[in-house]
């Protein structure tokens, strides 16, 4: 920082801190310090300067042309470096004012990038199933078929019981694939898993109540419980998810209203709870009067998994599943199975927040269940994810990653030399986006340091390139990686 001082004689002098920065500074760099490709190296120097405190939140950067002239670079090179850091949220551009450092945290941090710039980034940050032109064709064919015999109630009814009357029986068939035998009265059709989890939380808890979950959990749970006025506590996890002793201790310390859990590989660390772990958690919940919200968003995509906790403790478990993860993102339909004593309460909260699931999408999902399309797409997805997990296992061989057999992501703990921020920044500078573990952190206890690597969003060749970059960086030290940029 520049400190201009006046001495006793009125002579302008320069503060010592500025002199020291001139002797040893990161920003701005010298042209000879930049390596090819220059835009990556320039972006890396900017990140170093921010980490070192030489550039702080709110500091204005030189205009693109000024910095280009100073470093002997093209304006396009500087623009590309600035633009990459803007997309990551490190910098902000204001029309008429310039480019500024923006390091202040945002309220809700998403683990995925917002824009992949038309394939410029291999996106391993967003959790989604594998989708191809075949899926687009199936959806188009379904819409075309609906034009011939669309039920009038789908178009005209405001009453969920009427508009969705054709969807009740197929819902029970799909839930049977998920491992649940339930009555139609216990099932709410929702616009996907996010809607279902919100209704479940609103039904299970009241403002001020304590909700517990995995130390690394669902990335929207923390802001959602904050909006609803709940208190949220993360519990210690291991290779099977929540440690039962940690759950028991939390219940003994104070009244726990609800346990939110993802026991079948959906959680960031890709852990699956065995049957004994599920039974133990259900027994603790029953002992202390705790309700359970089980998020099983990708449903039966996982082969040979234990039964849902909702099958072990149906009297206290809200079960959430949907089609957006296991079939295709555009089919935003889900199911919320409620305990019998909460059927009316959950239906009322669904009415005031969503009214009902979108009838057109619910009709497509139901027809696909009846004619076998849904199960065929499920089996296709399972095979595709098994193949992609094999690619990940080959690329990450020798590294301590965790995965589930047909999961949509793997969890990669980072070597001690790497911080999450540095690793995510390095992969991004090499054209690959991954999700930092901190985006899922509810508690630092037992969370660990790592990144989530999603397998479904990209084509197979792009995924292979992305996994190669990730594996190479994970096996290297940060210092050599910096020199190689």
N, C-alpha and C positions, 0 to 999 in steps of 0.2 A: 504494500500500500504506500502511495506517495504521501509524504508529510512535509509540507512547505512551512518553514519556520522563519521568524524574523529574529535576528540577534539584537543585542542592545544598540548597535550602531545603525540599525535599520537596513542591514544587508541581508538579502534573501539567501537562505541556506537550505539544504535538503536533509530530511530526517535520516537517521542511521538505518532504520528498517528498509527504506527505499534503496540505500546504498548496498545493503546486504542482498537485497533481491536482485540488484544488477549484477552482483558477483556470482550468485547462484540462483538461477530462475528456471522454471519450467515453461512459463508462458510469457510472451510468445516465443515459440521455438526459432532456432536458426534453420535456414534452408538445408544445410548439410546434415542436420539431425533427422530429417524426414527420409523415410525409406519407401520404396514402391510397394503397393500402390499408395501414392501420396495422400489421397483423401482418407484412407484408413489410418495412416500414421498421424495425420493432423488431428483426426478425431480422437485418437488415443492420447495424444499430448494434451488435448483439451480435458479429457477425463482425468488425467494425472494431475493437472493443475487444479481441478475442482477438488479432487481427493486430498491434495496437499494444502488446500485452503488459500491458494494464490488467487483463485477465482471463486467468488461466493455468490450465493443467491441474490439476484438483482443486478449483478455486474453486467455492464454493457460490453459486447464484443465489437471489435473493429468491423466496419462494413466489408462486405465480400470483396469489393475491388481494392480497397485499401490493404487488406491482409494479403490478397493475391499479389499486389505489387511489392509489398514488403518481403514476401517469401519467394518471389519469382515463380509463382504458380499461376495457373489459369483461374479465371473467375469460376469456371465450372467445377474445378477441383474443390475450391473453398465451399462453394454452394452445396456440393455433394456431402462434404464432411459435416457442415452445419445441418443439412437436411436430415442426415441419418440420426444425429443426436436429437433433433426436434421430434422425430417419430418415436424416439425412446423416452421423450419427456424430460430430457436433460436440459434442453434449450427451448426458448420460446421466442417466436418472431412477432413483432408488432408493427403493422403497416405505418410508415412514417416515423417510426422511432428507432427501429433496428432489431438486433438479436441480443437476447439476454439469457443469463444463466438462470435456470429454474430448478432448484434442488429441494424446494419445500415439498413435504409429502402431501399426496392427495387423500381425500376422505376414503374413497373406495379404490383399492388397488387391484386391478385385474391382472391375472397371471399371464394373459395372452396379449399379443400385440394387436393394435386396432386395424392396421392396414399393412398388407404384405407387398404393396407396390407392384401389383400384377406379376407376381412370381419372382421379384428381385430377391426375396428372402425365402429360404426353406423354412416353413412354419411348423416347428415342433412344439409350439407353445399352447395351441388350443386343442381341447379335448373333443374329438368328434369321430364318428365312424368313417370307414372308408366308403367313398362315394364315387361312382363312375357314370358314364353315359347310360348304362343299363338302368340305374336308379331314376334318372331323368325320364327315360322312356316309360318305366313303370308308372311313374306319377302322371305323366301325360296321358297314358292309356286309361288310368283310373278316372281322370277328369273327363275324358271323352265318353267313357261308359256312363258316367253320372248324367251326362247331357241327355241320355235316352230315357232314364227312369229315376230321376232325382225325386225323392219323396217331397211332397208339398210341405210337410211339417218341417223339413230341413230349411226351407225358405221362409216360412211364414210364422212359425211358433215362437213365442216368448217364453213358454214354459219348458224348463229343462226336462221334466218328466215326459213331455210329449215330443219335443224336438230330438231327444236322445233315446227314444224308446227302443229303436232298433239296435242300440249299442250295448245294452245291458248284458245279454247272454254272451256275445262274443268277448266281452270284458272278462267274464268268469273263465272262459276257455283259455284266454291268454294268461291270466293269473295262475291258472293251473300249471302252465308251462314254467312259471316263476317259482312253483313249489307251494302254492296256497290254494286251499279249498275254502271258499267264502260264499256268503249269501249276497245277492244283488243289493240288499239294503245297506250293506257295509261299504259299497264302492261308490266313489265320486269320480266322474270323468272330469279331467282338468286340462288346461292348456300347457301340458308338459310338467316336468318334475319341479321346476322352480315354483310354479303356482301351487303344486301339491305340498311342497315343503313349507311354504308360507302359511297355507291353511292349517297344516298340522301344528305348526308352532303356535299360531294364534288360538288354536283350540286347546292345546295342552298346557299352556302357561299364560300367566297374567303379568302385567308390568311389575317389575321388581323381583320376579321369580328368578331362581338360578337354573340355568341350562348348562349341562356339561357335555363335552365332546372330545374328539381326538386333539392332541396337541397340534398336529398338522391336520386340518380339516377342510371343510368346504369353503371355498374362497368368498362366497357371498354370505356365509352364516354370521360372521362377525358384524358387518354393517347391518344386516337384516335384524338381528337381535337387538342391535343398538336402536334402530328405528322403532322397534316394537316395545322398547323400554325394559328388555330382559337383561339380566347379568349373565355373562358367558365365561366359562372356565375351561381351559384345556387340560386334559388328563394325559399322564404318561402313556406312551405307546411302545410296543415292541414288534416283533415280526408277525404277530397276529392281530395287531391293532391295540385297542385300549387294554391296559393292564388291569385285571379285576381288582387287585389290592388298591390301586389308585382310585378306582370307582368307589370302592367300599369306604376308603378314608374320606373322600369328598362327602359321602352321605352321612358319615358320622360327625363331621365337622359342622355341617349345617344342612337345612332341608334342601334337597335337590328336587326340582320339579320335573325335569325331563332330561333324558339322555338322547343326544343326537348322534347317530352312528352310521358309518358306511363300512359294513363288515365284509363285503364281497369284492374287494379289489378296486373299488371306485375311488378310495381315498388316495391322497398324493403318493404315499409310499407303496401303493399297489399291494397292500397286505390283505390276506383273507383269513378271517377267524375260523378256526375249526369248530366242530360241533361241541366239544367240551367247553371251549371258550364262550361260545354263544349261550350255552346252557348256564354257565357260571354268571355271566352278565345279566341274563334274564332272572336268575334266582336272586341276585343282589337287588335288582330293580323291584322285584316282587316283595322282598323283605322290607325295603324302605319306602314302598309306595311311590316309586318313580315311574313316570310314563316314558315310553321309548318311541323315538322317531327314527325309523330305519330307511335310509336312502339307498335304494337299489335301482338307480336310474337306468343302468344298462341291462337290468333284468336277466333273462336266461341266456345271454351271450356267453356266459362262463359255463363250460361243461363240468359235470361231476362236482358241483359245489354243494356244501351243506345246506340244509333247509333254512329259509329265512328265519330270523328271530321272531317275526310275526307269526310263524307257525308254532313256535315254542311257547310264546306268551301272547296269544291273540287278545287277551282281555285288557292289555295295556299298551299294545304296539300300534302305531300309525305306520303303515307301509307305503312307500313311494316308489313308483316305477313309471317308465315312459317309453315312447318309441323313438324319440329324437336321438338317443345314443345308440340303440341297438339296431335300428333300421336306417333312418335318414333324418337329418336335422330339420327338414321342411315339414315333417309329419309331427307337428307340435301337439301331441295328444298324450295324456298320461292318466294314471289311475292312482287314487288315494284310497287305501283300505283303512277304515277306522275301527277301533274297538266298538262293540255293540253299544256301550253306554254313552258314546260320543257321536253317534250317527247324526242326531238332530243338530247338535252344536256345530259340527264340522260343516254340515249342509248350509246352515245359516251364515257362517263366515264366508263360505264360498259364494253364496248369493250376493253378499254386500261388497265383496271385493272383485269378483270375476263374473258373477251371474251364472254363467255356464261355459262349458267347453265349446269351442267353435264347432257347430254342427257339421259343417262340410268336411272338415278334417276328421272328426270323429266317425263320420259315415265311411270315409275311405279306409280308415284303420279297421273298422268293424268288417267291412267287406273283404279286406285282405285276410283277416283272421279266418273268416268263414270259407273262403275259396282256396286257402293254403298259401297265398302269396306272402303273407307275413312270416310264416315259418320258413318258407324257402329263402326269403331275404335274410332271415336270422341265421340260417345255416351257412349261407354265402358269406355273411359278415364274419361269422366265427372262423371259417376257413381262411378268409383274407387276413384276419388279425393273428391267427396262428402263424401264418407265413411271415407277417411283419415282425412278430416277436422273435421268430427264428433269425431274421436279419439283424435285429437288435442284439440278440445273444451272440451272434458271430462278431459283430462290430465291437461290442463291449467286453469281449472275452478277457478274463483276467481282472476286470474291474468289479467292485462289490455292488453291482446293481441288483434291484429287486423288481419282479414283474409277476403278473398272473398269466395263466396259460393263454387266454384269448383276450387279454386286456388291451386297452387303447393307449396305454402309456407305460413307461418304466420309470423307476426312481433311481437316481444316481447320486449316492453320497459323494461329497467332494473331498479330495485329499486335503490335509491340513494347510498346505501351502496356498490353497485357493479360498477366496471368499466368494459367496454367492454372487455378489454384485460384480466382482471382477470377472468371474467365469461367464456370467450372462453377457457382460459387455464384450468379452473376447469372442464368444460364439457369434454375437450379433455383427461384430466387425468383420467376421469371416462369412457373413451371409446366412447365418442360422439363428433362429429364435427358439429359446427354451424358456421354461417358467421357473423362476426362483422359488425355493421353498418358503422364503419369508412371506410370499403372497398368500400362503395357506396357514401361517403360524397363528395359532390362538394363544399358545403358551410356549415359553422357551424351554420348559421342562420336558426333557426327552424328545425334543423335536429334531435335533440334529441339523446338519448343514448339507444341502443338496439341491438338485434341480429335477423337475419333472419333464420328461421327454415324451411328447405325444406322437403316436405312430400313424394316425389316420388321415391327417389333413392333406398330405402331399401324395404325388404319384410315387410309385415304387423307386424309380431312378433318383428322384429328388430326395426321397427319404434316405436312400443309401448314401448319397452325397452328404446329407446333413449328419447322419450317424458317424460317418468317417471324420468329419470336422470335430464333432463332440468327443469322440474317442481319442483323437490325436491330442486335443487340448487337455483332456482329463489325465492323459499319461505324461504330460509335460509339466514343467515348473513354470509359474507365472513369468519369471524373469526372462527365460529363453523365449517364451511366447511373445513377450513385448518386443524383443529384439527382432523377431521374425516378421513383424507387421510391416 
